[in-house]
Amino acid sequence: MNRVSILFFATLRDLAGTRSTEMELTQGATVSDLKKAMIERYPSLERAMDTSIISINHEFAMDEDPVPDGAEIAAFPPVSGGSDGQGAFPTLFEITEAELDLNRLLDEITLPSTGAACLFTGMVRGVTGRGDPHTTSYLEYEAYRPMAEAKMRQVADEIRSRWPSVEGIAIVQRIGRLDPGTPTVLIGCTSAHRDTGVFEAARYGIDRLKEIVPVWKKEVGPGGEIWVEGEYLPGEGDR
């Protein structure tokens, strides 16, 4: 038998009624077998399992993948949403509960050769006018930290592969309770000139973060609270 630990996040944690559990699987069991076993133990997960994401040891897992003994499994919905040097260029990625200091972050990815910087920061909206108009009292962000940091590194690698002229990269996500008007995320890219793809790189960074970095938000307002989930389901190309 293979023994694994399972962590539940966001909607799946609410449905399972627990943050973690341990489970024994037969040798050779796949992710598909794991999902069936999870539903047997927590029947309320069945309605969410088709759109849920499974990771094994901080990497996305497909249904046909085997589940190794001693693995750390994470189960979560599509995402709503450390510092490391790569060669001569600074790369910063953080999951933090601290207030985002935009000037500090820009300073950390600026080199003597830098002549252009593009920063994107998302903020908590107090009023949503499109779709289902409503007001928001606050958001609660949470992250699967070890995997989130690994996927931030992947996003940075993808940016450098597509835009080799980019110098510094910062990818920072704030978690915890955040009130309207509070910056929640920052993507920053620097380069020698503004026409070297720095705008496109920053846009790619935030879009990619919303696809593969495991961060979720719970929206709390006068009408109650709800986990805000995305629709993107990672595939082989995201590993």
Backbone as CSV, one residue per row, in Angstrom:
resi,resn,N_x,N_y,N_z,CA_x,CA_y,CA_z,C_x,C_y,C_z
1,MET,0.840,-1.204,0.000,0.000,0.000,0.000,0.873,1.251,0.000
2,ASN,0.420,2.258,-0.703,1.086,3.552,-0.705,0.329,4.510,0.214
3,ARG,1.064,5.163,1.111,0.442,6.113,2.029,0.798,7.532,1.592
4,VAL,-0.228,8.378,1.449,-0.012,9.743,0.985,-0.725,10.713,1.921
5,SER,-0.232,11.939,1.938,-0.912,13.013,2.668,-1.606,13.922,1.655
6,ILE,-2.776,14.415,2.007,-3.584,15.222,1.096,-3.921,16.546,1.770
7,LEU,-3.679,17.635,1.051,-4.016,18.975,1.507,-5.171,19.505,0.666
8,PHE,-6.171,20.100,1.322,-7.312,20.667,0.621,-7.260,22.191,0.711
9,PHE,-7.581,22.866,-0.400,-7.551,24.321,-0.428,-8.866,24.890,-0.956
10,ALA,-9.169,26.095,-0.465,-10.296,26.899,-0.965,-11.596,26.087,-0.936
11,THR,-12.318,26.023,-2.070,-13.622,25.356,-2.113,-13.544,23.908,-1.660
12,LEU,-12.490,23.217,-2.065,-12.391,21.803,-1.709,-12.197,21.606,-0.213
13,ARG,-11.534,22.532,0.440,-11.402,22.447,1.895,-12.770,22.597,2.554
14,ASP,-13.566,23.536,2.046,-14.910,23.723,2.601,-15.766,22.475,2.390
15,LEU,-15.680,21.882,1.196,-16.501,20.710,0.902,-16.064,19.489,1.710
16,ALA,-14.765,19.312,1.863,-14.271,18.165,2.631,-14.430,18.374,4.132
17,GLY,-14.469,19.640,4.548,-14.595,19.932,5.971,-13.306,19.733,6.741
18,THR,-12.191,19.705,6.028,-10.896,19.527,6.686,-9.809,20.132,5.813
19,ARG,-8.687,20.488,6.455,-7.560,21.036,5.709,-6.632,19.937,5.179
20,SER,-6.630,18.788,5.822,-5.698,17.739,5.409,-6.181,16.378,5.896
21,THR,-5.652,15.356,5.257,-5.948,13.988,5.662,-4.836,13.092,5.137
22,GLU,-4.837,11.845,5.562,-3.924,10.845,5.026,-4.741,9.704,4.445
23,MET,-4.181,9.046,3.450,-4.941,8.009,2.763,-3.985,6.924,2.290
24,GLU,-4.480,5.679,2.277,-3.712,4.566,1.736,-4.296,4.160,0.393
25,LEU,-3.409,3.983,-0.593,-3.811,3.575,-1.936,-3.058,2.308,-2.310
26,THR,-3.643,1.520,-3.170,-2.951,0.330,-3.647,-1.763,0.735,-4.505
27,GLN,-0.732,-0.074,-4.508,0.418,0.211,-5.350,-0.006,0.269,-6.809
28,GLY,0.523,1.237,-7.530,0.149,1.419,-8.927,-1.068,2.298,-9.123
29,ALA,-1.659,2.808,-8.034,-2.834,3.668,-8.149,-2.471,4.950,-8.906
30,THR,-3.405,5.430,-9.708,-3.223,6.655,-10.483,-3.984,7.809,-9.828
31,VAL,-3.808,8.985,-10.396,-4.545,10.150,-9.897,-6.047,9.925,-10.034
32,SER,-6.459,9.266,-11.112,-7.881,8.957,-11.275,-8.386,8.075,-10.133
33,ASP,-7.580,7.090,-9.729,-7.953,6.241,-8.598,-8.000,7.054,-7.309
34,LEU,-7.049,7.968,-7.165,-7.023,8.829,-5.987,-8.290,9.652,-5.878
35,LYS,-8.732,10.225,-6.991,-9.953,11.037,-6.977,-11.159,10.209,-6.526
36,LYS,-11.239,8.985,-7.028,-12.356,8.128,-6.629,-12.310,7.841,-5.133
37,ALA,-11.116,7.599,-4.604,-10.975,7.326,-3.176,-11.334,8.553,-2.343
38,MET,-10.974,9.727,-2.831,-11.317,10.956,-2.115,-12.825,11.159,-2.066
39,ILE,-13.511,10.853,-3.168,-14.969,11.006,-3.198,-15.638,10.002,-2.269
40,GLU,-15.083,8.787,-2.201,-15.642,7.787,-1.294,-15.560,8.257,0.151
41,ARG,-14.449,8.895,0.504,-14.293,9.373,1.872,-15.062,10.659,2.118
42,TYR,-15.088,11.539,1.112,-15.772,12.833,1.247,-16.742,12.991,0.077
43,PRO,-17.955,12.406,0.167,-18.901,12.428,-0.953,-19.222,13.827,-1.467
44,SER,-19.116,14.833,-0.620,-19.438,16.196,-1.047,-18.452,16.713,-2.093
45,LEU,-17.295,16.064,-2.236,-16.312,16.490,-3.233,-16.726,16.130,-4.657
46,GLU,-17.683,15.228,-4.799,-18.007,14.713,-6.132,-18.426,15.827,-7.083
47,ARG,-19.194,16.790,-6.599,-19.706,17.832,-7.493,-18.619,18.795,-7.953
48,ALA,-17.468,18.775,-7.296,-16.393,19.685,-7.681,-15.208,18.975,-8.316
49,MET,-15.188,17.649,-8.292,-13.981,16.927,-8.690,-13.664,17.063,-10.174
50,ASP,-14.681,17.152,-11.034,-14.419,17.245,-12.471,-13.630,18.493,-12.840
51,THR,-13.767,19.553,-12.059,-13.055,20.798,-12.359,-11.940,21.075,-11.361
52,SER,-11.602,20.092,-10.558,-10.549,20.270,-9.563,-9.178,19.945,-10.142
53,ILE,-8.153,20.475,-9.502,-6.776,20.261,-9.923,-6.051,19.482,-8.822
54,ILE,-5.257,18.529,-9.228,-4.454,17.733,-8.292,-2.978,17.995,-8.572
55,SER,-2.208,18.180,-7.510,-0.756,18.261,-7.668,-0.114,17.174,-6.821
56,ILE,1.044,16.707,-7.288,1.840,15.719,-6.563,3.224,16.310,-6.344
57,ASN,3.580,16.479,-5.075,4.892,17.027,-4.736,5.161,18.336,-5.480
58,HIS,4.150,19.224,-5.458,4.242,20.599,-5.968,4.246,20.702,-7.483
59,GLU,3.797,19.647,-8.192,3.700,19.714,-9.647,2.338,19.218,-10.087
60,PHE,1.771,19.868,-11.134,0.466,19.456,-11.636,0.489,17.981,-12.030
61,ALA,-0.607,17.288,-11.722,-0.710,15.866,-12.026,-1.907,15.619,-12.931
62,MET,-1.732,14.723,-13.896,-2.793,14.325,-14.805,-3.431,13.024,-14.306
63,ASP,-4.635,12.732,-14.789,-5.381,11.580,-14.291,-4.614,10.268,-14.413
64,GLU,-3.791,10.132,-15.458,-3.097,8.862,-15.694,-1.786,8.746,-14.930
65,ASP,-1.370,9.807,-14.247,-0.098,9.772,-13.526,-0.173,8.847,-12.313
66,PRO,0.882,8.087,-12.037,0.901,7.249,-10.830,1.092,8.105,-9.582
67,VAL,0.584,7.624,-8.468,0.720,8.314,-7.180,1.776,7.576,-6.360
68,PRO,2.948,8.196,-6.148,4.021,7.486,-5.430,3.787,7.440,-3.927
69,ASP,4.410,6.480,-3.304,4.327,6.357,-1.848,4.956,7.585,-1.184
70,GLY,4.321,8.075,-0.130,4.842,9.210,0.625,4.621,10.561,-0.021
71,ALA,3.837,10.626,-1.083,3.647,11.884,-1.816,2.827,12.881,-1.013
72,GLU,3.118,14.158,-1.248,2.257,15.231,-0.744,1.316,15.621,-1.872
73,ILE,0.049,15.385,-1.653,-0.993,15.676,-2.638,-1.694,16.978,-2.239
74,ALA,-1.995,17.799,-3.227,-2.832,18.971,-2.985,-4.018,18.917,-3.931
75,ALA,-5.195,19.241,-3.416,-6.418,19.273,-4.213,-7.003,20.676,-4.119
76,PHE,-7.234,21.302,-5.271,-7.712,22.683,-5.252,-8.463,23.021,-6.532
77,PRO,-9.262,24.094,-6.506,-9.970,24.527,-7.709,-9.030,25.296,-8.619
78,PRO,-9.456,25.599,-9.848,-8.647,26.469,-10.695,-8.319,27.763,-9.961
79,VAL,-7.098,28.257,-10.150,-6.634,29.399,-9.368,-7.374,30.662,-9.775
80,SER,-7.585,31.595,-8.822,-8.353,32.806,-9.115,-7.442,33.805,-9.836
81,GLY,-6.378,32.939,-9.486,-5.551,33.863,-9.526,-4.966,33.453,-9.598
82,GLY,10.104,34.554,-2.336,11.557,34.262,-2.183,12.388,35.031,-3.193
83,SER,13.206,35.146,-3.223,14.092,35.869,-4.129,15.122,34.913,-4.704
84,ASP,15.358,35.052,-6.033,16.274,34.133,-6.675,16.945,34.822,-7.840
85,GLY,18.221,34.728,-7.918,18.944,35.328,-9.031,19.082,34.341,-10.164
86,GLN,18.883,34.806,-11.405,19.056,33.965,-12.574,20.128,34.626,-13.431
87,GLY,21.363,34.113,-13.370,22.446,34.720,-14.093,22.704,36.111,-13.545
88,ALA,22.856,37.079,-14.472,23.160,38.449,-14.069,21.909,39.249,-13.785
89,PHE,20.743,38.667,-14.023,19.497,39.419,-13.918,18.732,39.051,-12.647
90,PRO,18.215,40.050,-11.934,17.489,39.780,-10.689,16.085,39.230,-10.954
91,THR,15.715,38.245,-10.188,14.365,37.678,-10.241,13.842,37.581,-8.814
92,LEU,12.693,38.158,-8.581,12.100,38.195,-7.245,10.719,37.570,-7.305
93,PHE,10.455,36.601,-6.425,9.085,36.096,-6.303,8.777,35.869,-4.837
94,GLU,7.596,36.310,-4.423,7.225,36.278,-3.006,5.741,35.977,-2.833
95,ILE,5.448,35.232,-1.786,4.105,35.138,-1.219,4.219,35.820,0.135
96,THR,3.462,36.856,0.379,3.678,37.647,1.589,2.364,38.141,2.178
97,GLU,2.366,38.352,3.474,1.233,38.983,4.148,1.502,40.471,4.381
98,ALA,2.702,40.930,4.027,3.079,42.320,4.256,2.570,43.221,3.136
99,GLU,2.427,44.496,3.457,2.018,45.488,2.464,3.038,45.535,1.329
100,LEU,2.546,45.640,0.089,3.432,45.686,-1.062,4.092,47.058,-1.156
101,ASP,5.402,47.057,-1.171,6.182,48.290,-1.289,6.656,48.381,-2.740
102,LEU,5.926,49.131,-3.567,6.209,49.171,-4.990,7.584,49.759,-5.273
103,ASN,7.985,50.769,-4.520,9.296,51.375,-4.741,10.427,50.387,-4.437
104,ARG,10.283,49.621,-3.347,11.316,48.641,-3.014,11.421,47.576,-4.089
105,LEU,10.262,47.093,-4.546,10.264,46.038,-5.542,10.876,46.523,-6.852
106,LEU,10.546,47.743,-7.249,11.134,48.288,-8.471,12.646,48.426,-8.317
107,ASP,13.081,48.882,-7.160,14.508,49.057,-6.924,15.261,47.728,-7.039
108,GLU,14.624,46.640,-6.597,15.299,45.344,-6.586,15.457,44.748,-7.983
109,ILE,14.662,45.208,-8.963,14.783,44.659,-10.321,15.338,45.690,-11.294
110,THR,15.911,46.774,-10.777,16.511,47.811,-11.616,18.027,47.668,-11.629
111,LEU,18.606,47.661,-12.820,20.044,47.563,-13.012,20.578,48.883,-13.567
112,PRO,21.888,49.081,-13.575,22.443,50.292,-14.187,22.052,50.448,-15.655
113,SER,21.795,49.313,-16.330,21.426,49.351,-17.745,19.935,49.534,-17.977
114,THR,19.146,49.544,-16.909,17.686,49.640,-17.046,17.263,51.040,-17.486
115,GLY,16.437,51.074,-18.531,15.892,52.344,-18.987,14.380,52.342,-19.065
116,ALA,13.757,51.183,-18.790,12.295,51.085,-18.858,11.808,50.067,-17.837
117,ALA,10.668,50.351,-17.261,10.048,49.425,-16.307,8.545,49.433,-16.534
118,CYS,7.951,48.267,-16.461,6.499,48.145,-16.544,6.019,47.379,-15.316
119,LEU,5.153,48.017,-14.535,4.612,47.405,-13.329,3.102,47.258,-13.473
120,PHE,2.600,46.062,-13.168,1.161,45.863,-13.068,0.836,45.483,-11.639
121,THR,-0.150,46.142,-11.066,-0.617,45.743,-9.745,-2.136,45.635,-9.754
122,GLY,-2.638,44.521,-9.254,-4.070,44.339,-9.099,-4.503,44.818,-7.723
123,MET,-5.738,45.273,-7.613,-6.245,45.825,-6.356,-7.595,45.212,-6.019
124,VAL,-7.964,45.282,-4.749,-9.282,44.818,-4.311,-10.323,45.847,-4.762
125,ARG,-11.296,45.394,-5.541,-12.404,46.245,-5.972,-13.460,46.307,-4.894
126,GLY,-13.905,47.502,-4.570,-15.001,47.637,-3.622,-16.354,47.524,-4.279
127,VAL,-16.423,47.892,-5.554,-17.676,47.850,-6.312,-17.410,47.197,-7.654
128,THR,-18.181,46.172,-7.981,-18.094,45.505,-9.278,-19.318,45.881,-10.088
129,GLY,-19.092,46.484,-11.249,-20.205,46.983,-12.046,-20.645,46.070,-13.160
130,ARG,-19.746,45.217,-13.646,-20.118,44.355,-14.770,-20.463,42.955,-14.280
131,GLY,-21.091,42.170,-15.159,-21.508,40.836,-14.740,-22.625,40.926,-13.724
132,ASP,-22.368,40.427,-12.530,-23.326,40.509,-11.426,-22.907,41.674,-10.528
133,PRO,-23.486,42.866,-10.707,-23.051,44.027,-9.917,-23.208,43.764,-8.422
134,HIS,-22.158,44.111,-7.657,-22.206,43.892,-6.213,-21.089,44.684,-5.549
135,THR,-21.151,44.758,-4.236,-20.091,45.406,-3.466,-19.322,44.336,-2.686
136,THR,-18.071,44.647,-2.405,-17.199,43.722,-1.684,-16.699,44.386,-0.414
137,SER,-16.870,43.725,0.711,-16.376,44.261,1.978,-14.879,44.021,2.124
138,TYR,-14.429,42.802,1.777,-12.998,42.484,1.790,-12.791,41.143,1.091
139,LEU,-11.533,40.852,0.767,-11.152,39.568,0.194,-10.216,38.846,1.145
140,GLU,-10.282,37.533,1.130,-9.331,36.707,1.864,-8.556,35.870,0.851
141,TYR,-7.256,36.100,0.768,-6.393,35.363,-0.152,-5.645,34.266,0.595
142,GLU,-5.495,33.122,-0.070,-4.659,32.063,0.476,-3.867,31.439,-0.666
143,ALA,-2.759,30.796,-0.341,-1.899,30.195,-1.355,-1.360,28.861,-0.860
144,TYR,-1.092,27.991,-1.785,-0.327,26.768,-1.524,1.123,27.165,-1.747
145,ARG,1.756,27.661,-0.684,2.998,28.426,-0.805,4.126,27.712,-1.560
146,PRO,4.512,26.477,-1.187,5.662,25.882,-1.877,5.431,25.714,-3.370
147,MET,4.228,25.311,-3.755,3.950,25.152,-5.179,3.808,26.511,-5.856
148,ALA,3.219,27.482,-5.152,3.057,28.816,-5.728,4.411,29.426,-6.065
149,GLU,5.378,29.284,-5.173,6.701,29.845,-5.430,7.379,29.118,-6.593
150,ALA,7.188,27.803,-6.687,7.766,27.053,-7.806,7.149,27.492,-9.124
151,LYS,5.852,27.740,-9.133,5.187,28.150,-10.365,5.510,29.600,-10.722
152,MET,5.755,30.445,-9.718,6.223,31.801,-10.010,7.573,31.743,-10.728
153,ARG,8.444,30.850,-10.261,9.733,30.666,-10.932,9.506,30.238,-12.386
154,GLN,8.545,29.341,-12.600,8.242,28.887,-13.959,7.770,30.043,-14.831
155,VAL,6.891,30.900,-14.281,6.413,32.060,-15.040,7.590,32.952,-15.429
156,ALA,8.509,33.182,-14.489,9.683,34.000,-14.788,10.528,33.360,-15.888
157,ASP,10.707,32.046,-15.832,11.469,31.344,-16.867,10.792,31.497,-18.228
158,GLU,9.461,31.403,-18.244,8.735,31.539,-19.508,8.872,32.951,-20.073
159,ILE,8.827,33.956,-19.195,9.009,35.335,-19.645,10.382,35.502,-20.285
160,ARG,11.415,34.985,-19.624,12.770,35.136,-20.156,12.940,34.391,-21.477
161,SER,12.256,33.283,-21.624,12.334,32.530,-22.869,11.697,33.302,-24.025
162,ARG,10.603,34.008,-23.740,9.882,34.734,-24.787,10.452,36.120,-25.044
163,TRP,10.964,36.763,-23.996,11.497,38.118,-24.123,12.899,38.153,-23.508
164,PRO,13.918,37.709,-24.251,15.281,37.643,-23.706,15.833,39.005,-23.297
165,SER,15.238,40.093,-23.791,15.734,41.426,-23.451,15.294,41.893,-22.069
166,VAL,14.345,41.181,-21.459,13.900,41.564,-20.115,15.046,41.369,-19.129
167,GLU,15.255,42.355,-18.270,16.344,42.299,-17.291,15.840,41.763,-15.944
168,GLY,15.103,42.583,-15.205,14.602,42.165,-13.904,13.143,41.744,-13.965
169,ILE,12.778,40.805,-13.099,11.386,40.337,-13.009,10.999,40.246,-11.537
170,ALA,9.844,40.789,-11.190,9.274,40.642,-9.847,7.863,40.087,-9.966
171,ILE,7.576,39.044,-9.201,6.238,38.456,-9.145,5.903,38.297,-7.663
172,VAL,4.948,39.066,-7.179,4.649,39.096,-5.743,3.147,39.005,-5.536
173,GLN,2.721,38.123,-4.649,1.309,37.956,-4.315,1.112,38.153,-2.822
174,ARG,0.187,39.011,-2.456,-0.128,39.212,-1.050,-1.284,38.297,-0.659
175,ILE,-1.242,37.751,0.549,-2.309,36.889,1.043,-2.831,37.428,2.368
176,GLY,-3.933,36.823,2.841,-4.572,37.293,4.064,-5.797,38.132,3.738
177,ARG,-6.308,38.826,4.758,-7.479,39.686,4.577,-7.055,41.026,3.984
178,LEU,-7.683,41.399,2.866,-7.330,42.635,2.170,-8.593,43.446,1.890
179,ASP,-8.565,44.709,2.279,-9.717,45.590,2.121,-9.714,46.255,0.747
180,PRO,-10.865,46.787,0.308,-10.931,47.488,-0.979,-9.873,48.582,-1.080
181,GLY,-9.285,48.685,-2.257,-8.240,49.659,-2.504,-6.838,49.161,-2.209
182,THR,-6.719,47.941,-1.669,-5.416,47.392,-1.306,-4.790,46.660,-2.494
183,PRO,-3.524,46.948,-2.854,-2.839,46.171,-3.881,-2.680,44.714,-3.438
184,THR,-2.983,43.792,-4.338,-2.949,42.371,-4.009,-1.825,41.617,-4.698
185,VAL,-1.419,42.078,-5.864,-0.433,41.354,-6.660,0.386,42.349,-7.453
186,LEU,1.636,42.001,-7.709,2.480,42.848,-8.537,3.287,41.994,-9.500
187,ILE,3.285,42.406,-10.763,4.170,41.851,-11.776,5.011,43.007,-12.292
188,GLY,6.314,42.901,-12.193,7.195,43.955,-12.665,8.256,43.404,-13.592
189,CYS,8.493,44.097,-14.708,9.548,43.724,-15.643,10.339,44.975,-16.009
190,THR,11.651,44.835,-16.109,12.499,45.944,-16.525,13.330,45.530,-17.729
191,SER,13.744,46.529,-18.502,14.606,46.285,-19.664,15.343,47.568,-19.994
192,ALA,16.216,47.491,-20.995,17.005,48.664,-21.363,16.160,49.722,-22.061
193,HIS,15.152,49.269,-22.837,14.328,50.193,-23.624,12.870,49.770,-23.558
194,ARG,11.983,50.713,-23.776,10.550,50.427,-23.678,10.032,49.586,-24.845
195,ASP,10.764,49.549,-25.958,10.293,48.834,-27.147,10.894,47.442,-27.267
196,THR,11.270,46.848,-26.138,11.899,45.516,-26.168,10.983,44.435,-25.605
197,GLY,9.692,44.720,-25.515,8.748,43.708,-25.048,8.407,43.782,-23.578
198,VAL,8.834,44.848,-22.879,8.625,44.917,-21.436,7.139,45.008,-21.084
199,PHE,6.346,45.719,-21.908,4.901,45.800,-21.655,4.260,44.422,-21.817
200,GLU,4.585,43.766,-22.940,4.000,42.458,-23.226,4.414,41.421,-22.185
201,ALA,5.652,41.521,-21.702,6.141,40.564,-20.712,5.371,40.675,-19.407
202,ALA,5.111,41.921,-18.965,4.355,42.111,-17.726,2.923,41.611,-17.879
203,ARG,2.309,41.872,-19.030,0.944,41.386,-19.271,0.911,39.857,-19.279
204,TYR,1.893,39.257,-19.932,1.970,37.802,-19.941,2.118,37.270,-18.521
205,GLY,2.932,37.953,-17.713,3.174,37.491,-16.354,1.914,37.425,-15.515
206,ILE,1.087,38.456,-15.564,-0.132,38.445,-14.744,-1.137,37.431,-15.288
207,ASP,-1.230,37.323,-16.621,-2.164,36.345,-17.195,-1.745,34.929,-16.823
208,ARG,-0.439,34.656,-16.875,0.048,33.314,-16.573,-0.087,33.009,-15.082
209,LEU,0.147,33.991,-14.246,-0.037,33.804,-12.805,-1.470,33.362,-12.512
210,LYS,-2.435,33.988,-13.191,-3.833,33.653,-12.958,-4.179,32.247,-13.438
211,GLU,-3.304,31.653,-14.282,-3.566,30.307,-14.780,-2.938,29.216,-13.924
212,ILE,-1.679,29.389,-13.511,-0.964,28.234,-12.943,-0.423,28.425,-11.530
213,VAL,-0.465,29.621,-10.968,0.048,29.821,-9.608,-1.103,29.602,-8.623
214,PRO,-0.999,28.608,-7.723,-2.125,28.245,-6.853,-2.385,29.256,-5.734
215,VAL,-3.175,30.260,-6.090,-3.629,31.293,-5.159,-5.129,31.445,-5.369
216,TRP,-5.876,31.571,-4.264,-7.327,31.710,-4.373,-7.799,32.854,-3.494
217,LYS,-8.983,33.350,-3.819,-9.541,34.424,-3.006,-10.999,34.119,-2.658
218,LYS,-11.343,34.473,-1.425,-12.727,34.392,-0.963,-13.258,35.819,-0.893
219,GLU,-14.376,36.049,-1.566,-14.984,37.377,-1.582,-16.071,37.454,-0.511
220,VAL,-15.967,38.463,0.346,-16.920,38.636,1.442,-17.632,39.970,1.251
221,GLY,-18.949,39.928,1.290,-19.730,41.142,1.100,-21.052,41.078,1.830
222,PRO,-21.906,42.066,1.640,-23.208,42.091,2.325,-24.060,40.860,2.043
223,GLY,-23.855,40.239,0.865,-24.665,39.078,0.507,-24.097,37.754,0.959
224,GLY,-22.968,37.770,1.656,-22.357,36.531,2.117,-20.937,36.401,1.610
225,GLU,-20.438,35.180,1.501,-19.066,34.944,1.063,-19.036,33.818,0.046
226,ILE,-18.048,33.902,-0.865,-17.940,32.896,-1.914,-16.492,32.817,-2.385
227,TRP,-16.009,31.591,-2.642,-14.698,31.426,-3.249,-14.798,31.784,-4.727
228,VAL,-13.891,32.605,-5.193,-13.860,33.006,-6.598,-12.906,32.066,-7.321
229,GLU,-13.432,31.283,-8.249,-12.627,30.295,-8.947,-12.455,30.678,-10.408
230,GLY,-11.341,30.242,-10.995,-11.111,30.443,-12.416,-11.690,29.289,-13.218
231,GLU,-11.319,29.231,-14.500,-11.815,28.180,-15.377,-10.681,27.397,-16.038
232,TYR,-9.446,27.871,-15.899,-8.312,27.258,-16.589,-7.886,25.966,-15.892
233,LEU,-7.836,24.869,-16.665,-7.379,23.591,-16.127,-6.022,23.259,-16.749
234,PRO,-4.964,23.197,-15.945,-3.616,22.962,-16.489,-3.499,21.657,-17.246
235,GLY,-2.628,21.666,-18.253,-2.358,20.481,-19.048,-0.889,20.130,-19.012
236,GLU,-0.489,19.216,-19.900,0.906,18.761,-19.930,1.879,19.918,-20.131
237,GLY,1.491,20.900,-20.930,2.371,22.025,-21.214,2.617,22.952,-20.043
238,ASP,1.894,22.766,-18.964,2.042,23.625,-17.799,2.971,23.045,-16.741
239,ARG,3.529,21.865,-17.006,4.390,21.210,-16.022,5.854,21.545,-16.265
